[in-house]
């Protein structure tokens, strides 16, 4: 049997490091504080506060339980290895040990991604917008392809996706879409997608089937249900329009002007929501998204001021092309910030985005 002493020591060291960067000791103390709070009568009298507490508890417990589970599995592997070593002539446990070590290594690889989430709101749900840019009908089709790509990625991750608004294209595809991705670290993971995505392919909309280049832009901001606490929105600054929803939603949306579009006049920020069942619900959701966008805008302005004070630096920001998807004359997807690339374009468009996201998070930490 192969000597696994160093492998097990390395796994033990990595697990101890995970306990530090996840701050498990603090999480355990905080869980003990939250448990009586969650059982307190009248907790749900303030639904917003109750939801915040339950979210915090669930996130902390997830971390604590995960590390405890890995600790048990590693301890079992260490005990099994000692048993196998004492039975010098018995290699029957070798396969089980190799499998256990491999599985623990993979689990810690996944866990160590948590250390790459350095943004203030990385753990939050995310509001994502996709907009067709240069390229006409091809760009609108490309925007719809990106929407599908993110839908498939959400399915792979086990997250939830809530489409709030889709504007159909003039001939095909979509002009824009707004959706919320609900899942822990959604904002941190999807931050890798913020920017301009470029597609090169033989156009299905060109009668001569020539190669076309088209562009779509993706924005990602944290969805903060309490964002209204960060920004003040004066009703006088809003223009609110209602219109008939064009999305699938049954008879209700087809016969009422339930969709809502809110324009924040001082900034020009526009939010449209049409997916809820009533105008009141669409308006409430639109206000949440508007507050989140304005809060993000304020954070960006503060960051820009600090950046200007610090002087120029090489950085890829909004408005820059971040990733290229080539379907012809060859097959390649390449991230222009991290240089990570793959020739399996079909898999990427089917939602296999995790390698790009991990490469981006590692690149972001180095910057």
C-alpha positions in Angstrom: 0.0 0.0 0.0 1.2 3.5 -0.9 2.4 5.7 2.0 -0.4 8.2 2.6 1.2 9.9 5.6 2.0 13.1 3.8 -1.4 13.1 1.9 -3.3 12.9 5.2 -1.1 15.6 6.8 -1.7 17.9 3.9 -5.5 17.3 4.2 -5.3 18.0 8.0 -3.4 21.2 7.4 -5.9 22.4 4.7 -8.9 21.6 7.0 -7.3 23.6 9.8 -6.8 26.5 7.4 -10.4 26.3 6.3 -11.5 26.5 9.9 -9.6 29.8 10.2 -10.7 31.6 7.1 -14.3 30.5 7.7 -13.9 31.6 11.3 -15.7 28.5 12.6 -15.0 29.4 16.2 -16.9 32.7 15.8 -19.7 31.0 13.8 -20.2 28.5 16.6 -20.5 31.3 19.2 -22.9 33.2 17.0 -25.1 30.1 16.4 -25.4 29.8 20.2 -26.5 33.4 20.4 -29.0 33.0 17.5 -30.8 29.9 18.7 -32.7 31.5 21.5 -33.5 34.5 19.3 -35.0 32.2 16.6 -37.3 30.5 19.2 -38.4 33.8 20.7 -42.2 34.3 20.6 -43.1 37.2 18.3 -40.1 36.8 16.2 -42.1 36.9 13.0 -43.9 40.1 14.0 -41.0 41.8 12.1 -40.7 39.6 9.0 -37.7 41.4 7.6 -35.7 41.0 10.8 -36.8 37.4 11.1 -35.8 36.6 7.6 -32.4 38.2 8.1 -31.8 36.1 11.3 -32.9 32.9 9.7 -30.6 33.6 6.6 -27.7 34.3 8.9 -28.3 31.2 11.0 -28.6 28.9 7.9 -25.4 30.3 6.4 -23.4 29.9 9.6 -24.8 26.4 10.3 -23.9 25.3 6.7 -20.3 26.3 7.4 -20.1 24.7 10.8 -21.8 21.5 9.7 -19.6 21.2 6.6 -16.3 21.5 8.5 -17.6 19.1 11.1 -18.5 16.6 8.4 -15.0 16.9 6.8 -13.4 16.6 10.2 -15.3 13.3 10.8 -14.4 11.9 7.4 -10.7 12.9 7.8 -10.5 11.3 11.2 -12.1 8.1 9.9 -9.5 8.1 7.0 -6.6 8.6 9.5 -7.9 5.8 11.8 -8.3 3.5 8.8 -4.8 4.2 7.6 -3.4 3.4 11.1 -5.3 0.2 11.0 -4.0 -0.7 7.5 -0.5 0.0 8.6 -0.8 -2.3 11.6 -1.9 -5.1 9.2 1.3 -4.9 7.2 0.4 -7.8 4.9 -3.2 -6.7 4.2 -3.7 -4.3 1.3 -7.5 -4.8 1.2 -8.1 -1.3 2.6 -5.8 0.4 0.1 -8.6 1.1 -2.5 -10.9 2.5 0.2 -8.2 4.8 1.6 -7.2 6.1 -1.8 -10.8 6.8 -2.6 -11.4 8.6 0.7 -8.2 10.7 0.3 -9.3 11.7 -3.2 -12.8 12.6 -2.1 -11.6 14.7 0.8 -9.1 16.5 -1.5 -11.9 17.4 -3.9 -14.2 18.5 -1.1 -11.5 20.8 0.2 -10.8 22.2 -3.3 -14.4 23.2 -3.4 -14.4 24.6 0.1 -11.2 26.7 -0.5 -13.2 28.7 -3.1 -14.8 30.4 -0.1 -11.5 32.0 0.7 -11.6 33.8 -2.6 -14.9 35.7 -1.9 -13.5 39.0 -0.7 -16.2 41.4 -1.8 -18.5 42.9 0.8 -21.6 41.5 -0.7 -20.2 38.3 -2.4 -22.5 36.1 -0.3 -25.7 37.8 -1.5 -28.3 36.9 -4.1 -27.6 38.7 -7.4 -29.5 40.9 -9.8 -28.3 40.2 -13.4 -29.1 42.1 -16.5 -28.3 41.0 -20.1 -28.4 43.6 -22.9 -27.9 43.1 -26.6 -25.3 45.5 -27.9 -23.6 45.9 -31.4 -24.6 43.3 -33.9 -28.2 43.8 -34.7 -30.3 40.6 -34.8 -27.2 38.5 -34.1 -26.6 40.5 -30.9 -30.2 40.0 -29.8 -29.9 36.3 -30.5 -26.6 36.3 -28.6 -28.3 38.0 -25.6 -30.8 35.2 -25.5 -28.1 32.6 -25.7 -26.4 34.2 -22.7 -29.7 34.2 -20.8 -30.0 30.4 -21.4 -26.4 29.9 -20.4 -27.0 31.5 -17.0 -30.2 29.6 -16.6 -28.4 26.3 -17.1 -25.6 27.4 -14.8 -28.2 28.2 -12.1 -29.6 24.7 -12.5 -26.2 23.1 -12.2 -25.5 25.0 -9.0 -28.8 24.2 -7.4 -29.6 27.9 -7.1 -33.0 29.5 -7.9 -33.6 31.9 -10.8 -36.4 34.5 -11.0 -36.9 36.2 -14.3 -38.3 39.6 -13.7 -38.4 41.1 -17.2 -37.6 40.1 -20.8 -37.8 42.5 -23.7 -38.1 40.4 -27.0 -35.9 41.2 -29.9 -37.3 42.8 -33.1 -36.8 39.6 -35.3 -35.3 37.1 -32.9 -33.7 36.8 -29.5 -34.1 39.5 -26.8 -33.2 43.1 -26.4 -32.7 42.7 -22.6 -33.5 40.6 -19.6 -33.4 41.1 -15.9 -33.3 38.2 -13.5 -32.4 37.4 -9.9 -30.2 34.5 -9.0 -30.9 33.3 -5.4 -28.2 31.2 -3.7 -25.3 31.7 -1.3 -22.3 33.5 -3.0 -24.4 34.2 -6.2 -23.0 37.7 -6.4 -19.4 36.6 -5.8 -19.6 33.9 -8.4 -21.4 36.0 -11.0 -19.1 39.0 -10.5 -16.9 37.2 -13.1 -19.6 37.8 -15.7 -19.8 41.6 -15.4 -18.7 43.2 -18.7 -19.0 42.7 -22.5 -19.2 39.3 -24.0 -18.2 38.8 -27.7 -19.5 36.1 -30.0 -17.9 35.2 -33.4 -19.9 32.7 -35.5 -21.3 32.0 -39.0 -24.5 34.1 -38.7 -27.8 32.1 -39.1 -29.5 35.4 -40.0 -27.2 36.1 -43.0 -28.4 34.7 -46.3 -24.8 34.2 -47.4 -23.9 32.6 -44.0 -21.0 35.0 -43.4 -19.0 35.2 -40.2 -20.4 37.9 -37.9 -19.3 39.4 -34.6 -21.8 40.5 -32.0 -21.8 41.8 -28.5 -23.9 41.6 -25.3 -23.3 43.3 -22.0 -23.9 41.7 -18.6 -24.3 43.7 -15.3 -24.3 42.0 -11.9 -25.2 43.7 -8.6 -26.0 42.3 -5.2 -29.7 42.0 -4.4 -30.1 43.7 -1.1 -33.7 43.5 0.2 -32.6 46.2 2.8 -30.9 48.3 0.1 -33.4 51.1 0.8 -31.5 51.6 4.1 -28.4 52.5 2.1 -30.1 55.0 -0.3 -32.9 57.5 -0.1 -35.4 57.4 -2.9 -37.7 60.4 -3.3 -41.0 59.6 -4.9 -40.8 62.9 -6.7 -37.7 61.6 -8.5 -39.6 58.7 -10.0 -41.6 58.2 -13.2 -43.7 55.1 -12.9 -45.3 53.6 -16.1 -47.5 50.6 -16.3 -48.0 48.4 -19.3 -49.3 45.0 -20.4 -46.9 42.2 -19.6 -45.5 40.3 -22.6 -44.2 37.4 -20.6 -45.8 34.1 -20.1 -47.9 34.3 -17.0 -51.3 33.0 -17.8 -54.5 34.9 -18.4 -53.9 37.4 -15.6 -50.9 39.2 -17.2 -52.6 39.2 -20.6 -55.6 41.2 -19.6 -54.2 43.7 -17.1 -51.5 46.4 -17.2 -49.6 44.7 -14.4 -46.1 45.3 -15.6 -44.2 48.2 -14.1 -41.4 50.4 -15.3 -39.7 52.8 -12.9 -37.4 55.5 -14.1 -35.2 57.3 -11.6 -35.0 60.7 -13.2 -31.8 62.1 -11.5 -29.7 59.2 -12.7 -31.6 57.8 -15.6 -31.7 54.3 -14.1 -34.6 52.3 -15.4 -36.0 49.1 -13.9 -38.9 47.1 -15.4 -40.6 44.1 -13.7 -43.4 42.1 -15.2 -43.1 38.6 -13.7 -45.2 39.0 -10.6 -48.9 38.4 -10.6 -50.1 41.9 -9.7 -49.1 45.5 -10.4 -48.5 46.0 -6.7 -46.0 43.1 -6.5 -44.2 44.2 -9.7 -43.9 47.7 -8.2 -42.5 46.4 -4.9 -39.9 44.2 -6.7 -39.0 47.0 -9.1 -38.4 49.3 -6.1 -36.1 46.7 -4.5 -34.1 46.3 -7.7 -33.9 50.1 -8.1 -32.6 50.6 -4.6 -30.0 47.8 -5.1 -28.9 49.5 -8.4 -28.7 52.9 -6.8 -26.7 51.5 -3.9 -24.3 49.8 -6.2 -24.0 53.0 -8.2 -23.1 54.9 -5.1 -20.5 52.3 -4.2 -18.9 52.5 -7.6 -18.7 56.2 -7.4 -16.9 56.0 -4.1 -14.6 53.4 -5.5 -13.9 55.6 -8.5 -13.0 58.5 -6.3 -10.6 56.4 -4.3 -9.1 55.0 -7.5 -8.6 58.5 -8.9 -6.8 59.5 -5.7 -4.6 56.4 -5.9 -3.6 57.1 -9.5 -4.1 55.1 -12.7 -3.7 51.3 -12.7 -4.2 48.5 -15.1 -7.7 47.1 -14.6 -10.5 45.6 -16.6 -13.7 47.4 -15.8 -17.3 47.9 -17.0 -17.5 48.6 -20.8 -14.5 46.4 -21.6 -14.7 43.1 -23.4 -14.1 40.4 -20.9 -14.7 37.1 -22.7 -14.6 35.9 -26.3 -16.7 33.0 -27.6 -15.6 31.8 -31.1 -17.7 29.3 -32.9 -16.1 29.8 -36.3 -13.5 29.3 -37.9 -12.5 27.4 -34.7 -14.0 26.6 -31.3 -12.7 28.6 -28.3 -13.9 30.4 -25.3 -11.3 32.7 -23.7 -11.5 35.0 -20.7 -9.4 38.1 -21.6 -8.6 39.0 -18.0 -7.4 35.6 -16.7 -6.4 34.0 -20.0 -8.4 30.9 -19.0 -9.7 29.2 -22.1 -11.4 26.0 -23.3 -12.3 24.5 -26.7 -15.5 23.0 -25.4 -17.8 25.9 -26.4 -20.9 23.8 -26.3 -20.3 22.9 -22.6 -19.8 26.6 -21.7 -23.0 27.7 -23.4 -24.7 24.9 -21.6 -23.7 26.4 -18.3 -20.3 25.0 -17.5 -19.0 28.3 -16.1 -17.4 27.3 -12.8 -13.8 27.0 -14.1 -14.1 30.6 -15.6 -15.5 31.9 -12.3 -12.8 30.2 -10.2 -10.1 31.6 -12.5 -11.6 35.1 -12.2 -11.8 34.9 -8.4 -8.2 33.9 -8.2 -7.3 36.7 -10.6 -9.3 39.2 -8.6 -7.5 38.4 -5.4 -4.1 38.9 -7.1 -5.1 42.4 -8.3 
